[in-house]
Amino acid sequence: MISTLKLETVSFGTKGQVVIPRRLRREFEIENGTKATVVATPEGILLKPITRTSIQSLRGKYRHLPLLETLQNIKREEKAH
């Protein structure tokens, strides 16, 4: 999905808010209201947008589990991140 490795510089606001450059928002399908997971890694902070594409990639992953158990597993995974 990443077309080129180009260094982008952003600034953090007083509440820790940051504006993702337009080129990256388009590339990663980030629209107004898009949520993301935030993960601390040894290299820094990783933002993973939760987009329609990322949700579709999960289809079938939990097919063998009952619905309630599936929702509980998803909630646990979200808390772990």
Secondary structure as the mmCIF struct_conf table of DSSP 4:
data_model
#
loop_
_struct_conf.conf_type_id
_struct_conf.id
_struct_conf.beg_label_comp_id
_struct_conf.beg_label_asym_id
_struct_conf.beg_label_seq_id
_struct_conf.end_label_comp_id
_struct_conf.end_label_asym_id
_struct_conf.end_label_seq_id
STRN STRN1 PHE A 12 PHE A 12
TURN_TY1_P TURN_TY1_P1 THR A 14 LYS A 15
BEND BEND1 GLY A 16 GLY A 16
STRN STRN2 VAL A 18 VAL A 18
HELX_LH_PP_P HELX_LH_PP_P1 VAL A 19 PRO A 21
HELX_RH_AL_P HELX_RH_AL_P1 ARG A 22 GLU A 27
TURN_TY1_P TURN_TY1_P2 PHE A 28 GLU A 29
TURN_TY1_P TURN_TY1_P3 ASN A 32 GLY A 33
STRN STRN3 LYS A 35 THR A 41
TURN_TY1_P TURN_TY1_P4 PRO A 42 GLU A 43
STRN STRN4 GLY A 44 ILE A 50
HELX_RH_AL_P HELX_RH_AL_P2 ARG A 52 GLN A 56
TURN_TY1_P TURN_TY1_P5 SER A 57 HIS A 64
BEND BEND2 LEU A 65 LEU A 65
HELX_RH_AL_P HELX_RH_AL_P3 LEU A 67 ALA A 80
#
